[in-house]
Amino acid sequence: MKRVWKVTLWVAAAGIALAAAGAAAVWGIDCYVEQTGKQMLVTLETAPESDAILVLGAYVQPDGQVSEMLRDRLEMGYALYAAGKAPKIIVSGDHGTAEYDEVNAMRAYLQEKGVPREDIFMDHAGFDTYDSLYRAKEVFLADKVIVVSQEYHVLRALYIAKNIGLDAAGVGADTYVYGGMEYYRMREYPARVKAFLQAQVFRPEPKYLGEPIPVWGDGIVTSDGKE
């Protein structure tokens, strides 16, 4: 019986040690990603002139209205465009099904603000942050971008950009404290671990690549006929 208890205690101790090591690794990656991203964080005023402004997608309601977070990202993207920081805007998000379409909602919002259609490029296959950054570089052939999202998210995007060789600066689109931020921050821990593995370990290609669509051309070529 004593032998059984000793084995049980050893297994429990080993489990606790492994769990502690895992937690420490997650915390370390989280800090590393955040500190890397902060080095590339700028403001509307200090953002460098770039090839394009990359606005990362977020939830769109069933009626096509953008969520509060996405609205603020689009407003910041428009402000950067209006300030002459870049001549083109890439809206990158999830359009994996006919029923759910972030990119056309983003495109329509910017057009209502007065951005010419030819200056808006739609990335219909921005299924996650890594794919959006990778495709900005390899599909849209952007050498230098300004990434727009809420700060907690844009830090991860900037970390990815640096590690895939994309020259990027990032602007946080936070206008107030959003509801559910505790949830979003907790979700960042696994998201940053995933980004670390994608950008520094495995370097996978996105789900879709396709033929190049140079961002210095006409954004109308990215239309899917919904406008």
SULTAVEN-V545639 format. One record per residue. N is the residue number from 1. RES is the residue in one letter. BURIAL is b if it has 24 or more other ideal C-beta (glycine too) atoms within 12 Angstrom, else e. D_CENTER is the distance of its C-alpha to the mean C-alpha in Angstrom with 2 decimals. Layout:
# SULTAVEN-V545639
n & res & burial & d_center
N & RES & BURIAL & D_CENTER
N & RES & BURIAL & D_CENTER
This chain:
# SULTAVEN-V545639
n & res & burial & d_center
1 & M & e & 54.92
2 & K & e & 54.11
3 & R & e & 52.59
4 & V & e & 50.32
5 & W & e & 49.21
6 & K & e & 48.54
7 & V & e & 46.37
8 & T & e & 44.50
9 & L & e & 43.96
10 & W & e & 42.77
11 & V & e & 40.23
12 & A & e & 39.02
13 & A & e & 38.78
14 & A & e & 36.91
15 & G & e & 34.44
16 & I & e & 33.92
17 & A & e & 33.50
18 & L & e & 30.90
19 & A & e & 28.96
20 & A & e & 29.20
21 & A & e & 28.07
22 & G & e & 25.03
23 & A & e & 24.13
24 & A & e & 24.71
25 & A & e & 22.46
26 & V & b & 19.53
27 & W & e & 20.27
28 & G & e & 20.62
29 & I & b & 17.29
30 & D & b & 15.61
31 & C & e & 17.59
32 & Y & b & 17.03
33 & V & b & 13.22
34 & E & b & 13.63
35 & Q & e & 16.45
36 & T & b & 14.89
37 & G & b & 11.98
38 & K & e & 14.70
39 & Q & e & 16.66
40 & M & b & 14.29
41 & L & b & 13.84
42 & V & b & 15.94
43 & T & e & 17.27
44 & L & b & 18.03
45 & E & e & 21.37
46 & T & e & 20.54
47 & A & b & 17.60
48 & P & b & 19.00
49 & E & e & 19.88
50 & S & b & 17.47
51 & D & b & 17.42
52 & A & b & 14.68
53 & I & b & 12.32
54 & L & b & 8.86
55 & V & b & 8.07
56 & L & b & 5.12
57 & G & b & 7.45
58 & A & b & 9.25
59 & Y & b & 12.83
60 & V & b & 15.57
61 & Q & e & 19.15
62 & P & e & 21.78
63 & D & e & 23.45
64 & G & e & 20.47
65 & Q & e & 19.90
66 & V & b & 16.45
67 & S & b & 15.84
68 & E & b & 16.33
69 & M & b & 12.79
70 & L & b & 11.78
71 & R & b & 15.04
72 & D & b & 14.37
73 & R & b & 11.14
74 & L & b & 13.41
75 & E & b & 16.26
76 & M & b & 14.68
77 & G & b & 13.59
78 & Y & b & 17.20
79 & A & b & 18.67
80 & L & b & 17.24
81 & Y & b & 18.57
82 & A & e & 21.84
83 & A & e & 22.22
84 & G & e & 22.25
85 & K & b & 19.32
86 & A & b & 18.37
87 & P & b & 20.30
88 & K & b & 17.61
89 & I & b & 14.47
90 & I & b & 12.04
91 & V & b & 10.80
92 & S & b & 8.53
93 & G & b & 8.86
94 & D & b & 11.39
95 & H & b & 14.89
96 & G & e & 16.42
97 & T & e & 19.61
98 & A & e & 21.87
99 & E & e & 21.81
100 & Y & e & 18.12
101 & D & b & 16.47
102 & E & b & 13.43
103 & V & b & 13.65
104 & N & b & 17.33
105 & A & b & 17.07
106 & M & b & 14.61
107 & R & b & 16.96
108 & A & b & 19.97
109 & Y & b & 18.87
110 & L & b & 18.50
111 & Q & b & 21.75
112 & E & e & 23.48
113 & K & b & 22.57
114 & G & e & 24.37
115 & V & b & 21.85
116 & P & e & 23.80
117 & R & b & 22.65
118 & E & e & 22.97
119 & D & b & 20.34
120 & I & b & 17.58
121 & F & b & 16.02
122 & M & b & 14.64
123 & D & b & 12.40
124 & H & b & 13.77
125 & A & b & 12.36
126 & G & b & 8.56
127 & F & b & 9.40
128 & D & b & 6.63
129 & T & b & 3.53
130 & Y & b & 6.78
131 & D & b & 8.39
132 & S & b & 6.47
133 & L & b & 7.15
134 & Y & b & 10.43
135 & R & b & 11.52
136 & A & b & 11.11
137 & K & b & 13.50
138 & E & b & 15.73
139 & V & b & 16.05
140 & F & b & 15.73
141 & L & e & 17.29
142 & A & b & 15.60
143 & D & e & 16.86
144 & K & b & 15.40
145 & V & b & 12.44
146 & I & b & 11.48
147 & V & b & 7.83
148 & V & b & 8.08
149 & S & b & 7.01
150 & Q & b & 9.38
151 & E & b & 10.44
152 & Y & b & 10.17
153 & H & b & 6.37
154 & V & b & 6.24
155 & L & b & 8.80
156 & R & b & 7.16
157 & A & b & 4.83
158 & L & b & 8.37
159 & Y & b & 10.16
160 & I & b & 8.85
161 & A & b & 9.69
162 & K & b & 12.99
163 & N & b & 13.93
164 & I & b & 13.60
165 & G & e & 15.54
166 & L & b & 13.35
167 & D & b & 14.69
168 & A & b & 12.06
169 & A & b & 12.49
170 & G & b & 10.37
171 & V & b & 11.75
172 & G & b & 11.55
173 & A & b & 12.41
174 & D & b & 14.51
175 & T & e & 17.92
176 & Y & e & 19.41
177 & V & e & 19.09
178 & Y & b & 17.61
179 & G & e & 19.50
180 & G & e & 18.38
181 & M & e & 16.50
182 & E & e & 18.50
183 & Y & e & 17.08
184 & Y & e & 13.41
185 & R & e & 14.39
186 & M & e & 16.35
187 & R & e & 13.64
188 & E & b & 11.65
189 & Y & b & 14.62
190 & P & e & 14.35
191 & A & b & 10.56
192 & R & b & 11.16
193 & V & b & 14.20
194 & K & b & 12.53
195 & A & b & 10.19
196 & F & b & 13.55
197 & L & e & 15.40
198 & Q & b & 13.19
199 & A & b & 12.92
200 & Q & e & 16.39
201 & V & e & 18.54
202 & F & e & 18.19
203 & R & e & 16.07
204 & P & e & 16.10
205 & E & e & 15.74
206 & P & b & 13.37
207 & K & e & 15.31
208 & Y & e & 16.29
209 & L & e & 16.90
210 & G & e & 19.95
211 & E & e & 21.75
212 & P & e & 20.34
213 & I & b & 19.73
214 & P & e & 20.11
215 & V & b & 18.18
216 & W & e & 21.47
217 & G & e & 23.17
218 & D & e & 23.36
219 & G & b & 20.41
220 & I & e & 22.96
221 & V & e & 22.93
222 & T & b & 19.65
223 & S & e & 21.56
224 & D & e & 22.32
225 & G & e & 25.36
226 & K & e & 24.24
227 & E & e & 24.90
